[in-house]
Every structure is written in structure tokens, then in C-alpha cells.
Amino acid sequence: MLHMLDHVFVEQSLVAAFAVIGGLMLVSNLIGKRVTRGRVHGSAIAIVLGLALAYLGGLVTGGKRGLADIPAFAGIGLMGGAMLRDFAIVATAFEVDVIEARRAGLLGVVALALGTVLPFIVGTLTAAAFGYHDAVSITTIGAGAITYIVGPVTGAALGADSTVMALSIATGVTKAVMVMVGTPLVARLIGLDNPRSAMAYGGLMGTVSGVAGGLAATDPKLVPYGALTATFHTGIGCLVGPSLLFLIVRALVG
């Protein structure tokens, strides 16, 4: 029996990955509903559990891809790759009502600008405070504060050290979890109850996974609108991170 299961997991690794992630989401949603009574969305719990499993996978195998280094879970590496990630983002965007999206107007543009610049400044100051003084490292970690996708994209373009790129990813993941957990708690205080405010919020926060998970716990109908501007935010960050922002940082630190 165990041999048959191992064979299925190895030969049909992508199908097995969907089954594993589905089981993880089921457990996470149960914890979110029964243990936290809906205060923490299941997606946030799933991310934390996923990071823990990735860490354990790295300890067991000594590899660099977490659970994906274990042959039975190799499909998780494909499932979590850029192809399916981008497909999910595009699929989410198709649920947007164009008329509602237009209402964001200038507010959405300003939110995107602030959501790109302010996290980058915080990230660069944090990097400098922890002893990083070269422009490449500071820019890479600062870009990670924009999103955990922008960080490694910027680092790869600038030739950053792998350790610095890992820090940029960790920075972005921490931000995503904080946004995901915090969104339902502050939604009423900031008027996060309509498509226009969701688009502004997505532009300010930037992290697609954090915004989508947080809005799902607040009002699932708002998810496409927040994810739409958050997706643009990621694209803008990947564009200006290794170019304009890097040139500004290099001019300041040499």
C-alpha cells in the first residue's frame, strides 16, 4: 500500500501536490473557524504552516527547495512556480467589474505610487540599520518590502548575493502574513467595504497573497478588486526596482 502511494506521488507529482495543498487548506480553514473563530483567515494559517513544512523539508533533505526536494512532494515546486501563480492572478482579475474599477481613478494611481515608494523606503532603512551599506543589497531588501516577488526579481537583475535575496523574500512574506492577518481587524475602521476602497487598499499594501487572503476574510466579493491593483503593484515594483529605485539608492550611498 505504501509502495503504491509512493509511486503515485512520484509519478503524478503535480496531482499529488494539489492533494497535499488541498489537505493543508482544509486543516487551516478548520483551525481558522474553530480555534480562532474567524479572526484569522485560513489562508494566513496555511502560509505559516507552509513555511514551517518548507523549513522542515530543508532540514531533512539539506536542499534548497523545502518539501520539493523530497521526491514524493516534487510537484509542489511546479505548483508553486511562476506559471501557475501568474495564471491564478490573471484568473482572479477576470472577475473584476470594469465599471467599478474605473471608479478608483486617480485614487488608485496614488495608492499604487505610495504603496511602492513607502515600503521601499522602510525596507532600505531597515537594511541600512542592520549593516548593509552597498546599493545592491539595500535595493534588493527594500524591493522585498514591496512584495516578496519584487525582491528576488530585483536581486537577480542586480546580481545580489543569494543570502540578500533570501532576506528580501523573507521580508515580503512577513509583510504578506501581516497584511493577511491584519486586514479583517482594521477593515471596519478604514471603511474597507466597497470595490473602490478595496482597489486603493490593494495598491497601498501591494502583496497579492496578503491582500487576497485578508479581503477573503473580510468580504470575498472585494478580492478581485484588491488583487487587481496589487497585481499592478507587483509589476510596477519589478519595473522600477532594478532601474529607477536602484539608481536613486546608488546616488545616495555610492
C-alpha angles and dihedrals in degrees: 000000000000090000090054092049091048090050092051093047092050099041096039097034097154093050089048090050091056089050093050094047090045090054091047091051091048091054092043093051091049090051091047094051102038105028102034094024092229096309091113117042119233091240091063091050090047091054092052092047090046092053090049091051091047090052092049090048090053091049093050098046102026087225133129103239102063114220090358089074088067107084093224090057099038091115090069088070090058094040091052094044129111096264098062091035092057091043090055092049093050092046090053092050091057089069092064119114104228093211091055091045092055090057090069088068116145091357090064093049092050091047091053092050095048092042090056101042103039098052089045091054091048091048094049093048090050091050091050091048090055094053106270110136106161119096095234095055095042092049093047094051091043090052089051088060087059091056135322088249096054092051099062092036090055093042093051091050093050097041096246122178116267091241091056091048090051089052090051090053091047090051092052094045091051089052091048093052092047092051092046094050097038100046098077090046096056100030096101094043094055098037095249095166107105138055094255095055090043091056092048090048092049090051093050097045096038100188109116096201094044095047094043093049093044094048091045088060091046103041122335091210090067095055098090092051096049092043091051096061092036088057091052087048091058092049093049091048092052089050101047099029100077093032123033098016092046092051090051092050092046090051090053102042101025 
